[in-house]
């Protein structure tokens, strides 16, 4: 069955430090992968997406993600975290057999300490 | 402004009292979907629609109904709400049913069933 695993429920980093959020997926076909961010009390905002081509994708707010097919991973990175990055982050894979269904991971809550 | 709107944003109700959460998009999108978000589980798809009069079950459809009589609207109906339907609900839409299409999410509806 298709699934997305985000191994870290909570991560705390210092402001200015680098960040990596992990995501592993299980999907038989070529995956379409996404990272969304949800600020407290807000909806979901798309950070970036991978469809094909270059395995390193750039997104908004200085985020990037690298697709590694051999590891079934799509980790999200940022070189220097800002206090405003504190939020919950969701990795998702699109399941084409059901139209445009997204299967989400459980989320990772990022805390930024000053 | 292109957007997905949901109403109400917050709702407290009692067990068994029928309710409807409305969802509307102004982008002429074909695909619409409902998700529920629960702590530690991420977002899970309830129902989806590939076009007018075409709807199908997602991963957690029990206790919910939907309809798609017009392209822009996709209401979520809880005929007899129960406490286990207390959750945060998101409506989403995309231009087509391709996994490559970005999904746009509404602001969410927080439902409490007592």
Interface residues (C-beta under 8 A of the other chain):
Chain A: X4 X6 X9 X32 X36 X42 X43 X44 X46 X49 X51 X90 X92 X94 X95 X96 X98 X99 X100 X101 X102 X103 X104 X105 X106 X107
Chain B: X31 X33 X35 X40 X41 X42 X43 X44 X45 X48 X50 X56 X58 X90 X92 X94 X96 X97 X98 X99 X100 X101 X102 X103 X105 X106 X107 X108
